[in-house]
């Protein structure tokens, strides 16, 4: 048996589905370039994952294994490591010079073999970012004494994000000038009264 639907009933069903579709897409956030990852940018997700592992785990482990430091000393040592691993002016001088910079300015003497592992990890991360073919940057620039910028910075563990920035612990990772993959990690401290 075939059932026929009148024009009004069919129109009502179509309008009902159309209204449902409209409501569905209004509730759903819009798809924007910032939210989508095209195939040629997927490499940056892996760079991000590996970079965060290095910054959050491996550098911390290397610094902690060198002795007891207070929170500020630990952050400073990790900052010096990040500088020598990701700032081109340090990288170009090589591993031995970089280790010396960390020893003299970071307050830690990381054993040669351990430092070599960190150096190789930094090289691999930088090389993966370079192979992408996209412009990218490790962003260390920050205004000391200014409030933390939540859109591009996060406070170092144990620091109050309401305090002004003192120094950058780990750089942000930006691609094509406007795609922020990793926020800077900044050490904050209360302003002097």
N, C-alpha and C positions, 0 to 999 in steps of 0.2 A: 504494500500500500504506500502510495506516495503522498506526502503531505506538502501542501503548498503553503507558502507563507505570503501574506499580503505585503504590499509595498510598505505600509506603515510599520508592520511588525518587523520586517527585515531591516528597515531603516533604524528602528529602535535598537535592534540587536547590534547593528554596526556602530551606531552612536554610543551604545553602552561599552563596547569594546574600545572604541576610540577614546572615550573618556577615561577608561581604565589605563590605557597606554599613556595618555597625557599625564595622569596622576603618577604613574610609575616613573616616567622620565623626569618629572618635576622633583620627586623625592631623591632621585639618584644624582649625585654630584656630577657636574659636567666633566667631560673628558678634556683635559687640557694637555698641552705639550709637556708641562712639568710633571704630570702624573703618568704619562705613557713612556715606555722605554722601547724604542725601536731596536731592531736586531743589531744595528751597528753601534748602539750605545750600551748593550748588555755587558760588554767588556768592563765598563766602569762600575757595574755592580760588583764584579769580581775584584776589581782594584779596591773598591771600598771595603769589601769584606776582609781582604788580606791586610789592607792598611789598618783597619780597626783592630784586627788581631795583633798586629805588630805594636801599635801604639798602646792598646789597653792591656795586653798580656805580656808580650815579650820584653818590651822596654821596662815595664814595671818589675818583672821578674829579675832582669839584669841589674836594675838599680837596687832592689831590695837585697839581692844576694851579695852586694858589695858592703853591706854594713847597715847600721841603724842610722836613719836620717829622720828629721822631723818632717812634717807634711810639706813645708815650704822647700826644704832641701831635696826631698824626693821629686817634687814638681820641677824644681830647677834642673836637676840632673836629667830628668826625662825631656825637658825642654831642650837642653844642650844636645842630647842624642837625636831628637827630631830635627834640630837645625843641621847637624852634620850629615844626616841621612837624606834630607830633602831640599836643602838650600843649595842651588847650583854653585855658589861661590865656595862652599865647603866641599861639596862632592868632587869638584874638579881637582882638588889637592890630594885626593886619595884617602885610603883607609888609615894609613899610619898617622897622617896629619890630623885626620878626624878624631882618632882615638886620643891623641895628645890634647886636642881642644876640649874634649869631654873631661879628661883628667884634670886639666888646668882650670877650666871654668865651671865645670859641673859638680866638682867635689867628689867624684867617684872614679876609681881605677878599675875598669871592667877588664877582666882577663882577655888576653889576645884572641884566644879561640872563640870565646863568647862574643867578643866584639866583631870578629870576622863573620860569625853567623848573622848578627844583626845587620852588618854591612851588606851581605849577600841578599838578605830579605829586602832591604831598602832598594838595592839594585833591581831585583826582580819586580818589585812594585812599580818603580819608575819606568822600567822597560815596558811593562804591560801597558801603562798609561801612554807611553810614547808610541807603541805599536798601534794604538787605536786610530792614530791619524787625526785626532781631534785636539784642538788647543786645550790645554789644561794647565792648572797652576796649583801649587801648594802655597796657600795664603797664610803668611806669618804676620802681615801688617795688622796692627791694632793700636788704638790710641790708649796708652796707659793713663790711668786716672779717670777715664770716662766710664759711664755705665755699660754693663754688658749688653750687647745687641742680641736679643733672643732669636732673631731671624738667622744669624750666622755664627753665633757663639754659644757654648755651653760651659758652665762653671766646672772646674776641676772638682773631683770628689772631695767632699768635706768643706768646700768653699761656699760662701753665701752668694747666690747670684744677684743679690741686691747691692753687694759691695762693688766698688769700682774695680776695673781690670788692672792688674799689676803687670802680668806678662803672659805671653802665649806659651802654653805647654806643648800643644800639638797643632800643626797647621790645618786649616780647612782644605778641602779638595773640591775644586771648581772646574767645570768643563764648559768650554765654549763661552766663557765669560759670565754666564748667568745660571748655569745648572749646578746648584750646590749639592754635592753628594755627601760630604762630611763637614760638619760644623767645626770651627776652631774649638779647642779646649783651652780655656783661659784660667789662670790663677787669679783669684780676687782677694782683696784684703780691705779691711775697713779704712776709710779715709782718715788721715791724721786730723785731730781737732785743733 
